[in-house]
Amino acid sequence: MLPMSSLTDLTLAEARDGLRARKFSAVELTDAYLAAIEAVNPKLNAYVLVTGEGARAQALAADAALARGDAGPLAGIPLAIKDLFCTAGVRTTAGSRILEPFIPPYESTVTANLLRDGAIFLGKANMDEFAMGSSNMTSAFGPVTSPWTRRGDNRALVPGGSSGGSAAAVSARIALGATATDTGGSIRQPASFCGITGIKPTYGRCSRWGVVAFASSLDQAGPVARTVEDAAILLGSMSGFDPKDSTSADLPVPDFAAACRRGVKGLRIGVPREYRSEGMPAEIEALWQQGLGWLREAGAEIVDVSLPHTKYGLATYYIVAPAEASSNLARYDGVRFGARTSGEDLASLYENTRAEGFGAEVRRRVLIGTYVLSAGYYDAYYLKAQKVRALILKDFTDVFRTVDALVTPTAPSAAFAQGEKMDDPITMYLNDIFTVPANMSGIPGLSVPAGLDAQGLPLGLQVLGRPFDEETVFAVGAALERAAGFTALPGIRAGA
């Protein structure tokens, strides 16, 4: 058997192959991760719940299946599950006090697919409350601390959000991969901040059934993992048509992992001029140019393109997403499920339950959403935002007639310290400036770690592709990964 720290250093693909070659067992791999969680999670708060007993039972079942020769493609692979995915018999809170007592009697389709393929669930990963945030500071269960630190500065950093617990766990080697969700950048931005890979697939590629809703026309599940290939393997299991989700696409699931080996020779890669935002740090611009250079050397053609309406993406998003959140969160009223705070009458029951159950950021977005949907403002805000959203999609549709993929920075900065930038909600919302357009248009987007900033923190490059063409996105991402040769590791991690 390999030492425990060596087991947690393996990529998902290496662990899968090692399990099949009987170099170690699923129980040994799971125990290594549970030991790592016990040692590292108190420093990070990446997990809000660890399901050690269930994980060991799943590991025993995986070893039996491997011995029989009928194991699924993820047999014995230990994963973290973002606490937005309903897990049967296991508490699911969406990072909110209002759902603290909620134990779902059913399994989300995405997690059911992973269980079908033999994955092991280590526990539930911390997150921004109801997935609303870019820092993982809005969780009712405390912030997640990034495993990374700046050179010469010991201040705790944010891991990004809302999938900060998932990203921190993968980066810190206390999960082999993790589920995540992306409504405006919540997979890609934390992946960039934590030096790992994350993909938001095309809207409809993964079922939303059993995922606690934030903004239903924007939410999409996807994986975070250590490598592009690992993310491709996970997405292959998470994807698929689901009749329980009316927005699920009835399309075959390609071999995403095979696409990572395609290369980019002959591909046309677009560079949207509108993504050169004012005040972009020079090192992010330099990394972007370096990434384009790597693709050019690998045989791709680099093409300047224009996406004129993407500059309205963030403003449009912060009308559409809060409006849908206002509608979706109306169900948390203290009557049917979740927490309840009593009142003198029904109205005060609602008011008291929501006042105590929802955090400040959730209340802010619900109020914004209720306002833009109210009589007299619906046409001026929500209807206009939907028209602009259609123009954003048209821009991407037009550009993808001439190029195969787009490459941009993932985020406008590296990770910032807890407490930095947080006094001004607008500054926080600007974290999503490069990621939001992909959600508004439903296209796939992948973040790949490509370098470090001057303070030793990870920076990511983003690959955007045509709807349901994740294969090309993975091919471009894998080419960037090979050229970047990113091997930097955070200071806080299993085995460090």
SEPATI-648901 format. One record per residue (C-alpha): x, y negated, z. Coordinates in steps of 0.2 Angstrom, whole numbers, plus 5000, padded with zeros to 4 digits. Example, Ala and Ser with C-alpha at 12.3 -4.5 7.8 and 13.67 -1.06 7.14 Angstrom:
2
east, north, up
5062, 5022, 5039
5068, 5005, 5036
END
This chain:
496
east, north, up
5000, 5000, 5000
5006, 4982, 4996
5008, 4970, 5011
4992, 4960, 5015
5000, 4944, 5009
5004, 4952, 4993
4987, 4958, 4990
4980, 4941, 4992
4992, 4934, 4980
4985, 4945, 4965
4975, 4937, 4952
4957, 4945, 4950
4963, 4954, 4934
4978, 4961, 4943
4968, 4966, 4958
4955, 4975, 4946
4969, 4984, 4937
4977, 4989, 4954
4961, 4996, 4961
4959, 5006, 4946
4977, 5013, 4946
4974, 5017, 4965
4988, 5006, 4970
4977, 5001, 4985
4959, 5003, 4990
4945, 4991, 4990
4944, 4993, 5009
4963, 4988, 5010
4960, 4973, 4998
4944, 4967, 5008
4953, 4969, 5025
4967, 4958, 5018
4955, 4944, 5013
4945, 4945, 5030
4962, 4944, 5039
4967, 4929, 5029
4950, 4921, 5032
4952, 4923, 5051
4969, 4915, 5050
4966, 4901, 5037
4947, 4896, 5038
4948, 4887, 5055
4959, 4875, 5047
4949, 4872, 5031
4930, 4876, 5036
4928, 4883, 5018
4916, 4897, 5024
4901, 4893, 5034
4897, 4911, 5037
4908, 4927, 5035
4900, 4943, 5032
4914, 4955, 5037
4903, 4970, 5041
4894, 4969, 5025
4910, 4966, 5015
4918, 4982, 5022
4902, 4992, 5018
4902, 4986, 5000
4921, 4990, 5000
4918, 5008, 5005
4905, 5009, 4991
4917, 5002, 4979
4930, 5015, 4983
4918, 5029, 4981
4912, 5023, 4964
4931, 5021, 4959
4934, 5039, 4965
4919, 5045, 4955
4924, 5036, 4939
4908, 5026, 4937
4913, 5009, 4945
4907, 4993, 4938
4919, 4980, 4931
4921, 4970, 4947
4921, 4985, 4959
4931, 4981, 4974
4933, 4962, 4970
4931, 4951, 4986
4922, 4935, 4982
4915, 4919, 4991
4897, 4914, 4987
4893, 4896, 4987
4879, 4893, 5000
4867, 4888, 4987
4864, 4905, 4980
4851, 4915, 4990
4858, 4931, 4997
4845, 4944, 5003
4846, 4946, 5022
4860, 4933, 5023
4857, 4915, 5029
4857, 4902, 5015
4857, 4884, 5020
4862, 4874, 5005
4873, 4864, 5017
4858, 4857, 5025
4851, 4857, 5043
4833, 4858, 5035
4838, 4876, 5029
4848, 4881, 5044
4836, 4895, 5049
4832, 4901, 5031
4836, 4920, 5028
4831, 4924, 5010
4821, 4940, 5007
4828, 4941, 4989
4844, 4940, 4980
4848, 4926, 4967
4850, 4934, 4949
4868, 4928, 4948
4873, 4936, 4964
4863, 4952, 4960
4873, 4953, 4944
4889, 4952, 4953
4883, 4966, 4966
4877, 4976, 4951
4895, 4976, 4944
4903, 4981, 4961
4909, 4964, 4968
4911, 4962, 4987
4904, 4947, 4996
4916, 4940, 5009
4903, 4926, 5015
4895, 4910, 5011
4905, 4895, 5006
4903, 4877, 5012
4896, 4864, 5001
4890, 4846, 5000
4872, 4846, 5006
4860, 4851, 4992
4875, 4850, 4981
4875, 4831, 4982
4892, 4824, 4983
4910, 4824, 4976
4920, 4827, 4992
4912, 4840, 5002
4910, 4827, 5016
4890, 4828, 5016
4889, 4846, 5022
4878, 4847, 5038
4892, 4860, 5044
4906, 4848, 5043
4918, 4844, 5029
4929, 4856, 5020
4948, 4851, 5021
4958, 4854, 5005
4973, 4867, 5007
4984, 4854, 4998
4993, 4839, 5006
5001, 4824, 4999
5020, 4823, 5000
5025, 4813, 5016
5007, 4811, 5021
4998, 4823, 5033
4981, 4816, 5031
4967, 4829, 5027
4962, 4828, 5009
4945, 4832, 5002
4943, 4847, 4990
4931, 4839, 4979
4912, 4843, 4978
4900, 4849, 4979
4908, 4867, 4977
4922, 4862, 4989
4921, 4877, 5000
4922, 4888, 4985
4937, 4879, 4977
4946, 4878, 4993
4944, 4896, 4997
4951, 4902, 4980
4965, 4889, 4981
4970, 4895, 4999
4970, 4913, 4994
4955, 4917, 5006
4944, 4923, 4991
4949, 4931, 4974
4935, 4920, 4965
4919, 4912, 4970
4902, 4907, 4963
4899, 4888, 4961
4887, 4876, 4953
4889, 4861, 4943
4875, 4847, 4941
4887, 4833, 4937
4904, 4840, 4939
4903, 4851, 4955
4913, 4865, 4948
4926, 4856, 4937
4930, 4842, 4949
4934, 4853, 4964
4944, 4865, 4953
4954, 4850, 4947
4957, 4844, 4965
4962, 4861, 4971
4973, 4867, 4957
4962, 4881, 4950
4951, 4885, 4935
4932, 4882, 4935
4919, 4883, 4921
4902, 4875, 4919
4894, 4886, 4906
4881, 4881, 4894
4864, 4877, 4902
4855, 4893, 4901
4870, 4904, 4901
4868, 4909, 4919
4851, 4911, 4927
4845, 4898, 4940
4833, 4909, 4949
4837, 4910, 4967
4849, 4895, 4967
4842, 4881, 4978
4837, 4867, 4966
4845, 4850, 4965
4841, 4844, 4948
4833, 4858, 4938
4838, 4851, 4920
4856, 4849, 4925
4860, 4863, 4938
4871, 4877, 4931
4880, 4891, 4940
4898, 4896, 4935
4914, 4903, 4943
4929, 4896, 4950
4945, 4907, 4950
4964, 4906, 4949
4966, 4908, 4931
4957, 4906, 4915
4956, 4925, 4912
4949, 4927, 4930
4935, 4914, 4927
4931, 4923, 4910
4929, 4940, 4919
4918, 4932, 4932
4907, 4923, 4920
4905, 4939, 4910
4896, 4947, 4925
4887, 4931, 4931
4879, 4928, 4914
4864, 4936, 4905
4846, 4933, 4901
4834, 4932, 4915
4815, 4933, 4912
4812, 4925, 4929
4821, 4909, 4923
4811, 4900, 4909
4827, 4890, 4904
4838, 4906, 4903
4845, 4909, 4886
4840, 4926, 4878
4858, 4929, 4870
4871, 4942, 4871
4885, 4940, 4883
4902, 4939, 4873
4918, 4946, 4879
4924, 4930, 4887
4941, 4938, 4893
4945, 4944, 4876
4943, 4926, 4869
4957, 4920, 4881
4969, 4929, 4870
4963, 4921, 4853
4975, 4906, 4852
4971, 4889, 4845
4979, 4890, 4828
4968, 4881, 4815
4956, 4874, 4828
4952, 4855, 4827
4953, 4847, 4844
4944, 4831, 4847
4950, 4817, 4858
4935, 4805, 4863
4941, 4787, 4863
4928, 4782, 4876
4936, 4793, 4889
4951, 4781, 4890
4943, 4772, 4905
4948, 4756, 4912
4961, 4758, 4926
4964, 4776, 4922
4981, 4781, 4931
4996, 4781, 4919
5000, 4799, 4925
4983, 4806, 4920
4984, 4797, 4903
5002, 4805, 4902
4996, 4822, 4906
4981, 4821, 4894
4994, 4817, 4880
5005, 4831, 4885
4990, 4843, 4885
4986, 4837, 4867
5005, 4839, 4862
5004, 4857, 4869
4989, 4861, 4858
4997, 4853, 4843
5013, 4864, 4846
5001, 4879, 4847
4994, 4876, 4830
4979, 4865, 4833
4975, 4849, 4824
4971, 4834, 4835
4957, 4822, 4829
4951, 4806, 4836
4932, 4806, 4839
4919, 4794, 4846
4905, 4798, 4858
4898, 4780, 4859
4884, 4784, 4871
4894, 4793, 4884
4898, 4777, 4893
4880, 4777, 4898
4881, 4795, 4905
4885, 4791, 4923
4871, 4778, 4924
4859, 4790, 4916
4863, 4804, 4927
4860, 4794, 4943
4842, 4791, 4937
4838, 4808, 4930
4847, 4818, 4944
4839, 4809, 4959
4822, 4809, 4951
4823, 4828, 4949
4830, 4830, 4967
4815, 4819, 4974
4803, 4832, 4966
4813, 4847, 4971
4816, 4842, 4989
4797, 4838, 4992
4795, 4856, 4996
4805, 4854, 5012
4791, 4847, 5023
4792, 4858, 5039
4776, 4868, 5034
4781, 4883, 5024
4799, 4887, 5027
4815, 4880, 5035
4817, 4869, 5050
4802, 4860, 5057
4801, 4845, 5069
4784, 4842, 5076
4774, 4826, 5075
4757, 4819, 5081
4749, 4823, 5064
4754, 4830, 5047
4762, 4814, 5041
4773, 4812, 5056
4777, 4831, 5054
4784, 4827, 5037
4793, 4812, 5042
4801, 4819, 5057
4806, 4835, 5049
4814, 4826, 5034
4823, 4813, 5045
4831, 4826, 5056
4834, 4839, 5042
4841, 4828, 5028
4858, 4820, 5029
4861, 4802, 5023
4867, 4806, 5005
4852, 4817, 5002
4840, 4804, 5009
4848, 4790, 4998
4846, 4801, 4982
4828, 4806, 4986
4824, 4787, 4989
4832, 4782, 4972
4823, 4797, 4964
4806, 4792, 4971
4808, 4774, 4966
4812, 4778, 4948
4797, 4789, 4947
4785, 4777, 4955
4771, 4768, 4946
4778, 4753, 4936
4796, 4759, 4936
4794, 4776, 4927
4795, 4769, 4910
4808, 4756, 4914
4820, 4769, 4922
4816, 4787, 4920
4809, 4787, 4903
4823, 4776, 4896
4836, 4787, 4904
4828, 4802, 4895
4830, 4793, 4879
4848, 4789, 4882
4851, 4807, 4887
4845, 4812, 4870
4857, 4800, 4862
4872, 4807, 4872
4867, 4825, 4866
4866, 4818, 4848
4884, 4811, 4850
4891, 4828, 4855
4881, 4837, 4841
4888, 4826, 4828
4906, 4827, 4834
4905, 4846, 4835
4901, 4847, 4816
4919, 4841, 4814
4929, 4848, 4828
4929, 4865, 4838
4932, 4858, 4855
4936, 4842, 4865
4950, 4839, 4878
4949, 4826, 4891
4955, 4823, 4909
4944, 4832, 4922
4944, 4818, 4935
4950, 4800, 4936
4961, 4804, 4951
4969, 4817, 4961
4961, 4822, 4978
4959, 4808, 4990
4959, 4808, 5009
4944, 4811, 5020
4937, 4794, 5023
4945, 4786, 5008
4933, 4778, 4995
4918, 4784, 5005
4911, 4767, 5011
4905, 4763, 4994
4893, 4776, 4986
4897, 4769, 4968
4915, 4772, 4970
4911, 4790, 4975
4899, 4792, 4960
4913, 4787, 4948
4922, 4803, 4952
4910, 4811, 4940
4913, 4799, 4926
4922, 4812, 4914
4911, 4827, 4919
4893, 4821, 4919
4891, 4820, 4900
4893, 4839, 4899
4878, 4841, 4911
4868, 4828, 4902
4870, 4837, 4886
4870, 4855, 4892
4887, 4859, 4884
4901, 4870, 4892
4915, 4862, 4901
4931, 4870, 4908
4944, 4863, 4920
4962, 4870, 4919
4976, 4865, 4931
4989, 4856, 4920
5001, 4847, 4932
5005, 4837, 4948
5004, 4819, 4951
5018, 4809, 4959
5012, 4814, 4977
5012, 4833, 4972
4993, 4835, 4970
4985, 4845, 4956
4978, 4837, 4940
4966, 4846, 4928
4962, 4844, 4910
4944, 4847, 4904
4939, 4857, 4888
4922, 4854, 4881
4914, 4865, 4868
4898, 4868, 4858
4883, 4875, 4866
4885, 4894, 4869
4903, 4894, 4862
4912, 4897, 4879
4923, 4909, 4869
4932, 4894, 4860
4932, 4884, 4877
4941, 4899, 4885
4953, 4901, 4870
4958, 4882, 4872
4959, 4883, 4891
4970, 4898, 4890
4982, 4890, 4878
4983, 4875, 4889
4986, 4886, 4904
5000, 4895, 4895
5009, 4879, 4890
5007, 4871, 4907
5014, 4886, 4917
5006, 4879, 4932
5012, 4889, 4947
5011, 4876, 4962
5003, 4882, 4977
4995, 4873, 4992
5003, 4872, 5009
4988, 4880, 5018
4985, 4897, 5011
4985, 4916, 5016
5003, 4922, 5017
5011, 4904, 5018
END
